[in-house]
Amino acid sequence: MKGMLGLFLLLAVVVIVPVAEYAFAAGDEPGEYVDRRVLIWNLFFRMMTVAFTVGAVVSGTIIWLILRFRESNPKAKPTPYEKEGVW
């Protein structure tokens, strides 16, 4: 549960800090403008990087689970239900 909380906190920081930075990015001096296209592209790029990283971790975990618990794995042991013939 702590891991999930930490993950959500990290994702919130990754999103909230750049948004707050961009909200207050306008300078006090006249003539200082914020190019919003660049800022939006930067935020999109950061979020896509996070999304691809999370997707790679989830995919890797699924592949590991499939290989670890396949029937042909020599280390796989039958569960108590399979030993008793309940199925």
N, C-alpha and C positions, 0 to 999 in steps of 0.2 A: 504494500500500500504506500509505503514511503517512497518507493521508486516511481510510482505513478504520480505522486504529488510533486516530486522533484522534476519529472519530465514536463508536467503541465506548467510548473513555475518557470522552467527554462524556456518553453515555447512562449509563454506570456511575456517574458523579458525580451525575447527575440522580436516580438511583434510590437510591444508597447513602447520600448525605448526609441526605435527609429521613428515611430509615428509622432511621439512627443517631440523628438528632435526636429522633425520636419514642420511641426505646427509652430514652433518658436524660431524657425530658421530665418524668417524675414529680418533683415537688418534694420537698425534705427535710422540710418542715413537714407535720404531719398536717392533713388537710382540703384539701390541694391535690390535685385530681384531674385526670386527663387525659380529655377527652371524645374517646373513640376514634372515634366516628362522624364527628366533624368532621375529625379527622386522616386517616381513611381516605378521606373524600370529597375532601380536599385533595390527597392523593397520587394518587387516581384522576383528578382533574381535570388535574393536571400531566402524568401519563402519557398521557392522551388528547390533550392539547395537543401533546405531542411526537409521538404517533402520527399525528395529522392533519397536522402540519407535514411529517413524513417522507413521508407518502402524497402530499401535494401536490407535493413536490419530485420524487418518482418519477413521478407522473402527468405533470407538466410536461415532464420529460425524455423520456418516451415520446412525448408529442405532438410535441415538437420533433424527435425522431428521425424520426418518421413524415413530418412535413412537409418535413424537410431532404432525406431520401433517397427521396422519391417519384419515380416515373418521369416525371411531367409537370414536374418542376422544371427550369427552363432551365439551371441551373448543374450539373445532374447529368451526369456523364461516364460512359460505359461502362467497365467494368473491363476489364483485359487479356483475361480469359476471354471476355467478351462480344464483344470486337473480333475475336478469332480464330475464333469460331464453335465453341468447344469444346462448348457446351451443345447 
